[in-house]
Amino acid sequence: MTRELKEQIKNMMNKKSDIRFEAVEEGKEYSLYIYGPIGSYFYSDNSAQGIQRKLQNVDADKIHVHINSPGGSAFDGVAIGNILKNHKAEIIVHIDGWAASAASVIAVAGDKVIMPENTMMMIHRAATFEYGNATVFEKTAADLRKIDISLAASYKKRFVGEESELEQLLDEETFLTAEEAVAFGLADVVGEEIEIQDLEDIDVDEDDTEPENIKEKLVAKYVARAKPNQKEPTPNSVENSKVSKLFLNL
């Protein structure tokens, strides 16, 4: 990961979270927007408890979940994913900007996952901050490995490759384009590109290219097996509100 990208992720984590739940039209179809960092420690409703409160009494046939998040709490991500899976409504996930870390765990819980061409997903191992002696760090490392097992289980239900290949992608903290996510089964449809403000303002170092790694090898392996990348028009609700303009300054 480049220094610029790390800095932008840090900035995104400091942004205010935004969660909204609203009816799309008359009937039993709703939209849920999950924007910004995830977890109750960000003092927002972008947490498992907040999502549960909004959905517990909702009689919906279809819920469109829009995600634009750098991630956050792994536990909240897993819990929100399970809340969505257990809801009786059909869950259609739209990645409006990116779904990174814990947000990717939420994304793969959808019955259908739509990623416009200019969006991304990021998967990685669990991470944390710690302070203490060697014993404390050894316990933290053991706990993180257990969390990794839980996170990997969320991806396995969709991932089309072998378990060892998924483990390699998690080890490398892998960023996936829409087409790559579809190839691996983590998304279903490459949708129409969504306008993202300031995307062209990011300076790109021509020499700062990603070396060939396990992701490129696995994409080549599975892209041929993936369903054709059908183009799906962006829902009107997304076009009208330009919801993805909040951020994804990649």
N, C-alpha and C positions, 0 to 999 in steps of 0.2 A: 504494500500500500504506500503510495507516495506521501510526502510530507504535506502537500497541499490538501490531499483528500482527508488525511487524518485531522488537519486543522478544521476543515469544513464539517466533519462529523462532530468534532468537539463543539463547534458553534451551534450546530443543529440541536445538540443535547441541551443547550441552554435556552432554546426557544420555548415559548409558552405552548403548552399542550392545548389541543382543541378537539373536543368530542361533541358531535351533534347527532341527533336522531330525529328524523322527520319523515312524514308521509310523502311519497312520490306523487301520487295522484289519489283520487278516490278509489277505495278498494283496500286490499290487504297487501300492499307493496310499500316497502319503506327503504330509506337510505340511512346508513350509519357511517359517520365520518370519524376516522381515527387518525388524527394528525398530531405530530410531535412526539416527545418522549413518552414511554409507557411505564407506568408504575405509580403506586400511591405516594411514594416518596417525592414525586414531583408536584405534590399538592394539587392534583387535578383529578378529573373523573376518568382519565385514560388509564384505568386500572380494572382488574377483574371485578372488583366490587362495584365500580361505576358502571361497567357494561352490564353487569347482572341487574342492577337497579333499572336500567333503561329497557331491558328486554324481558324481564320476568313476567309481565302481564300483557305482552304484545301478542295479539292474535294475527300473525302475518303468514301469508303464503310464500312471500319472497322478500328477502332482505339483501340489499346491495351494500356491501361493506367496502368503503373507500379508504385506502391506506396510504399515508405519506409519512413515514416515521423512521428515525434512525435506530429504533429499538429502545431497550431499557431493561426492566426486570424480567429475567427469564421465567420466574414463577408466575408473574402476571400474564406473560405471553402464553404460557402453556394453559393457564386457567381460562383465559379469554378464548383460546382456540377450542377448548372443550365445551365452553358455554355455547359457542356458535354451532359446534357439531351436534350438540344435544337439543338444539332448538328445532322445532318441527318444521320451520320454514326452510325453503331452499335458500342456501347461502351463496351468493355470487360475489366474489371478491374482485375489486378493481384496484390495481396498484396505480395510484395517480401520479406518484413521483418515485418513491422507492419504499421497499419493505426490507429493512435490515435487521439482523440480529433477532431479538424477540418479536419484532413485527413480522419477520418472515415465518415464524412459527404460527402466528395468527393467520397469515395469508394462506398457508397450505391447508388450513382447516376448512376452506371453502369447498362447496360442491363443484364449483366452477371458478377458475382463477383466470382473469383477463389482465394482460400486461400490454399496454401500448408500447410502440416501438422504442420510445425514448425513456423507458423506465427501467429500474434495476431491482434485483433482489440480492441480499447478502446473507450468507450462512457462515457460521463459525462456531468454535468451541466457547463454552462458558468462560467468562472472565470476571474478575473482581479486584478490589483493593484490599490490602491487609496490612496489619502492623503487629509485630510481636516477635517472639523467639522462634527457633527452628521447629519446636513442637507445634506451635500455632500454625506455621506455614505448611507443615506436613499434613495437619488435619484439614486445612483449607484446600490443599491440593486433592486430598482424598474426596472431599465434599464436591469439588468441581467435577471430578471424574464421574461421580454419581449423577450430577446434574447433566453432564454430557450424554449419558445413557438416556435420560428422559427426553432431552432435546432431539437426539437422533431418532427416537421412536416416532416423534411427530413428523419427521421428514420421510421415514421409511414407508409410510402408507402410500406415498405418492412416487417416490424415487424409483425409476425404472431400472437402475443399474444394480450392481452387487453391493452388499453391505460394506465391503472393504473400500470400494470406490467412493461411497458416501463419506466414509471416515476420512479419506484423503482430502476430499473437498472441504470438510469441516476443519481439518488441520491447517489448510492453507488460507483460511479466512477468505472465501471465494465470493467475488462479485459476479453476478450472472445477468446478462442481457435478457430481454424478453425471449428471443429465439433460443438462447441457451437454457433458460428455465423450462421452456416447452419441451426441448429435447430431453431433459432429465425427468420430465413428468411433474415438475413442481408448479407448472402453470399449464393451462389448457389452450389458450388463444392469444395470439399476437394481435392486439387491437390497433386502431388508428392512433397515430401520434397525437399526444396532447401538448398544447403549447405551454412551455415552461419559461417564465420570465428569467432574464439574465443568464440563460444557459450559454449564450455566445460571449459573455463577458469574461469567462474563465480562461486564463492563459494556459495553453497546453504546450509543454516542452516536447518538441518533436523527438528528442532523443530519449525521453522518458517512456519507453514502451515496455510493456509487460513481457518478460521472457516466457518462452514456451514452458508450460507446466502441466500438471495433471488435468486441469480443467480443459485445456485445448484438446488434449488427447481423448478425454472422455466425451467431449462435445462431438468430435469427429466420429466417435464410435456410435453414439446414440441418436444423432440428428437424423440419420437415414431411417431410423425406426419410428421417429416421432410422426404424429399425424401431420398432414399438410398444414402449414401455418396460415390458416384462413384469416382473412382480415375482417374484423368485426367492427362496425361503426361504433364510435363512442356514444354512450347513452346521452340523450338530450340533456339530462340533468347535469351531466358533467360539462357539456359544451356551454350551457347557459351560465353556469356559476363560475366556470374557470377555477374549479376547486384546487387544481394542482399548482396554482400560482404561489402558494404559500412558501414552498421551498423544494429544492432538489438542485442545489447549485453545484452539480458535478460537471 
